[in-house]
Amino acid sequence: MTTALSTPAPTAAASTEPVVRVEHVSRTYRTGSAAVHALRDVSFTIAPGELVALVGRSGSGKTTLLNVIGGLDRPDAGRVVVDGREVSTLDERGLVELRRDVVSFVFQTFGLVPVLSAAENVGVPLRLRKLPTKDREARVQLLLDLVGLGSHALQRPGELSGGQQQRVAIARSLANSPRLLVADEPTGQLDTETGTAVMALIRAVVEAEGMTAIVSTHDPLMVSLADRVLHIADGSLVNSGRES
């Protein structure tokens, strides 16, 4: 995989401050009279350029943690800082700017627009930023080439396999050169072979773009590709060391 992509601004790349800082974060949901403690006093940091795997059983709090980091949910206690922005105190406009300019998401369900082609799906974030057509088309083609789908630009999601759809979703997530990629079980709907290819792709694009990433996964290969692993159980971080 040799396609070169535009790199982040030098000031961002040179920063030694954590891209993600989670400090004593707790989140509780109410179901009738019952309380579900999704997160319990969670703290950790993620350095620039790190690929972190988030592991734990279903219901352990992985998705809630990712949603809090990405500004899709708010903690009841503690603070979350992403790229210098305190996510937990941003107003709606600030959250929109965060998700537009700083954080990109990849979900298990792909989230592609069915009536748009692969190229059009990848180009959606660039249209929102009103990038000139020529620049947008060049960036889209570059990203599709990077994920191995340069020849599938005109196909719609329904004409692509699950693995190809996830590759389009990854390309779209890279459109605005985000500082942080948040991926929630990105291979959960894929077979082992396709999932392996997608996981290797995430590792490669993180390095190519100079991004930071946190990926929730059950897959041992994704864990092996990560720089560090966060283990979460019953809403608590039980281990945050590097894998040997």
C-alpha positions as CSV (number, residue, x, y, z in Angstrom):
1,M,0.0,0.0,0.0
2,T,2.0,2.9,-1.3
3,T,-0.5,5.6,-2.0
4,A,0.5,8.8,-0.3
5,L,-2.0,11.0,1.5
6,S,-1.9,14.6,2.6
7,T,-0.3,14.8,6.1
8,P,-1.7,16.7,9.1
9,A,-0.4,20.2,9.8
10,P,3.1,20.2,11.2
11,T,2.0,21.8,14.5
12,A,-0.4,18.9,15.1
13,A,2.1,16.2,14.2
14,A,4.8,17.8,16.4
15,S,2.6,18.0,19.5
16,T,3.5,15.8,22.4
17,E,0.2,16.4,24.2
18,P,-2.1,13.4,24.3
19,V,-4.7,13.5,21.6
20,V,-7.2,11.9,24.0
21,R,-7.4,12.5,27.7
22,V,-10.1,10.8,29.8
23,E,-10.1,11.7,33.4
24,H,-12.3,10.0,36.0
25,V,-15.2,9.5,33.6
26,S,-18.4,7.9,34.8
27,R,-21.7,7.3,33.0
28,T,-24.9,5.9,34.5
29,Y,-28.1,5.1,32.6
30,R,-31.5,4.8,34.2
31,T,-33.9,2.0,33.2
32,G,-37.0,2.6,35.3
33,S,-35.8,2.4,38.9
34,A,-32.7,0.5,38.0
35,A,-29.3,2.1,37.4
36,V,-26.8,0.8,34.9
37,H,-23.2,1.9,35.5
38,A,-21.8,1.9,32.0
39,L,-18.6,3.6,33.0
40,R,-17.0,3.8,36.4
41,D,-14.2,6.3,37.1
42,V,-12.3,5.6,33.8
43,S,-9.0,7.4,33.2
44,F,-6.3,7.1,30.5
45,T,-4.6,9.0,27.7
46,I,-3.8,8.3,24.1
47,A,-0.7,9.7,22.5
48,P,-0.4,11.2,19.0
49,G,-0.1,8.4,16.4
50,E,-1.2,5.6,18.7
51,L,-3.5,2.8,17.6
52,V,-5.3,1.6,20.7
53,A,-7.5,-1.5,20.9
54,L,-10.4,-1.4,23.3
55,V,-11.5,-4.9,24.4
56,G,-14.1,-6.3,26.8
57,R,-17.2,-8.4,26.8
58,S,-20.5,-7.2,25.3
59,G,-22.0,-4.8,27.7
60,S,-18.7,-3.9,29.4
61,G,-18.9,-0.2,28.4
62,K,-16.9,-0.1,25.2
63,T,-19.5,1.6,23.0
64,T,-20.4,4.1,25.8
65,L,-16.7,5.0,26.2
66,L,-16.3,5.6,22.5
67,N,-19.4,7.7,22.3
68,V,-18.2,9.8,25.2
69,I,-14.9,10.3,23.5
70,G,-16.5,11.3,20.2
71,G,-19.0,13.6,21.7
72,L,-22.0,11.4,20.9
73,D,-22.8,11.1,24.7
74,R,-21.9,13.0,27.8
75,P,-20.4,11.7,31.0
76,D,-22.1,12.2,34.3
77,A,-18.8,12.9,36.0
78,G,-15.2,13.5,34.9
79,R,-13.9,15.1,31.8
80,V,-12.9,14.2,28.2
81,V,-10.3,16.3,26.2
82,V,-9.8,15.6,22.5
83,D,-7.1,17.5,20.6
84,G,-7.2,20.2,23.3
85,R,-11.0,20.5,23.3
86,E,-12.9,19.6,26.4
87,V,-15.6,17.5,24.8
88,S,-17.7,17.1,27.9
89,T,-18.5,20.8,28.0
90,L,-18.9,21.7,24.3
91,D,-22.2,23.1,23.2
92,E,-24.0,21.7,20.1
93,R,-22.0,23.9,17.7
94,G,-18.8,22.9,19.3
95,L,-19.7,19.2,19.0
96,V,-20.6,19.6,15.3
97,E,-17.2,21.2,14.7
98,L,-15.5,18.4,16.7
99,R,-17.1,15.7,14.6
100,R,-16.5,17.6,11.4
101,D,-12.9,18.6,11.9
102,V,-11.3,16.4,14.6
103,V,-13.0,13.1,15.1
104,S,-14.2,10.6,12.5
105,F,-16.2,7.4,13.2
106,V,-16.3,3.9,11.7
107,F,-19.2,1.8,12.8
108,Q,-20.1,-1.9,12.5
109,T,-23.1,-1.1,10.3
110,F,-21.1,0.9,7.7
111,G,-23.6,3.8,7.6
112,L,-23.3,4.5,3.9
113,V,-26.0,6.3,1.9
114,P,-27.6,3.7,-0.3
115,V,-28.5,6.0,-3.3
116,L,-25.0,7.4,-3.5
117,S,-22.0,5.9,-5.3
118,A,-18.9,4.9,-3.4
119,A,-17.2,8.1,-4.5
120,E,-20.2,10.2,-3.5
121,N,-20.3,8.6,-0.1
122,V,-16.6,9.3,0.5
123,G,-17.1,12.9,-0.8
124,V,-19.9,13.8,1.6
125,P,-17.7,15.3,4.4
126,L,-15.8,17.3,1.7
127,R,-19.1,18.7,0.3
128,L,-20.0,19.8,3.8
129,R,-16.8,21.7,4.0
130,K,-17.5,23.2,0.6
131,L,-14.2,21.9,-0.9
132,P,-13.8,22.9,-4.5
133,T,-15.0,20.2,-6.9
134,K,-11.6,19.5,-8.4
135,D,-9.9,19.2,-5.1
136,R,-12.8,17.1,-3.7
137,E,-12.7,14.6,-6.6
138,A,-8.9,14.3,-6.4
139,R,-9.1,13.6,-2.6
140,V,-11.9,11.1,-3.1
141,Q,-10.0,9.2,-5.8
142,L,-6.9,9.2,-3.6
143,L,-8.8,7.7,-0.7
144,L,-10.6,5.0,-2.8
145,D,-7.2,4.0,-4.2
146,L,-5.8,3.8,-0.7
147,V,-8.5,1.4,0.4
148,G,-8.2,-0.7,-2.8
149,L,-11.5,0.5,-4.4
150,G,-10.3,2.9,-7.0
151,S,-12.1,0.9,-9.7
152,H,-15.4,0.8,-7.8
153,A,-16.0,4.5,-7.5
154,L,-19.3,4.5,-9.4
155,Q,-20.8,1.5,-7.6
156,R,-23.5,2.0,-5.0
157,P,-23.3,0.2,-1.6
158,G,-25.8,-2.5,-2.6
159,E,-23.4,-3.5,-5.4
160,L,-20.5,-3.9,-3.0
161,S,-19.6,-6.7,-0.6
162,G,-19.7,-6.1,3.1
163,G,-15.9,-5.8,3.2
164,Q,-16.0,-3.3,0.3
165,Q,-18.6,-1.3,2.1
166,Q,-16.5,-1.1,5.2
167,R,-13.6,0.0,3.1
168,V,-15.7,2.8,1.7
169,A,-16.7,3.8,5.2
170,I,-13.1,3.9,6.2
171,A,-12.2,6.1,3.2
172,R,-15.1,8.4,4.1
173,S,-13.8,8.7,7.7
174,L,-10.5,9.9,6.4
175,A,-11.8,12.5,4.0
176,N,-11.2,15.5,6.3
177,S,-7.9,14.2,7.6
178,P,-9.2,13.8,11.2
179,R,-6.9,13.8,14.2
180,L,-8.7,10.9,15.8
181,L,-10.4,7.8,14.3
182,V,-13.0,6.1,16.5
183,A,-14.1,2.7,15.3
184,D,-16.7,0.6,17.1
185,E,-16.4,-3.1,16.2
186,P,-15.6,-2.3,12.5
187,T,-15.2,-5.9,11.6
188,G,-18.2,-7.2,13.5
189,Q,-20.3,-8.0,10.4
190,L,-17.5,-9.4,8.3
191,D,-16.1,-12.9,7.8
192,T,-12.7,-13.7,9.2
193,E,-10.7,-13.2,6.0
194,T,-12.4,-9.9,5.1
195,G,-12.2,-8.7,8.7
196,T,-8.5,-9.4,8.7
197,A,-8.0,-7.3,5.6
198,V,-10.0,-4.4,7.0
199,M,-8.1,-4.5,10.3
200,A,-4.7,-4.4,8.5
201,L,-6.1,-1.5,6.4
202,I,-6.9,0.5,9.6
203,R,-3.4,-0.1,10.8
204,A,-2.0,1.1,7.5
205,V,-4.2,4.2,7.1
206,V,-3.4,5.3,10.7
207,E,0.2,5.3,9.8
208,A,-0.3,6.8,6.3
209,E,-2.4,9.7,7.7
210,G,-0.4,10.2,10.9
211,M,-3.7,9.7,12.8
212,T,-4.5,8.5,16.3
213,A,-7.1,5.7,16.6
214,I,-9.1,3.9,19.2
215,V,-10.9,0.7,18.0
216,S,-13.2,-1.5,20.0
217,T,-12.8,-5.2,19.0
218,H,-13.2,-8.8,19.9
219,D,-10.7,-9.9,17.3
220,P,-7.3,-11.1,18.5
221,L,-5.6,-9.9,15.2
222,M,-6.8,-6.3,15.7
223,V,-5.4,-6.6,19.3
224,S,-2.1,-7.8,17.9
225,L,-1.9,-4.8,15.4
226,A,-2.5,-2.3,18.2
227,D,0.2,-0.3,19.9
228,R,-1.7,-0.6,23.2
229,V,-4.7,-2.4,24.6
230,L,-7.3,-1.1,27.0
231,H,-9.3,-3.8,28.8
232,I,-12.7,-2.8,30.2
233,A,-15.0,-4.9,32.4
234,D,-18.3,-3.8,34.0
235,G,-17.5,-0.2,33.1
236,S,-14.1,-0.1,34.8
237,L,-10.7,0.0,33.1
238,V,-8.9,-3.1,34.4
239,N,-5.7,-2.9,32.3
240,S,-4.1,-0.3,30.0
241,G,-0.7,-1.7,29.4
242,R,1.0,-2.5,26.2
243,E,0.7,-6.0,24.8
244,S,3.9,-8.1,25.0
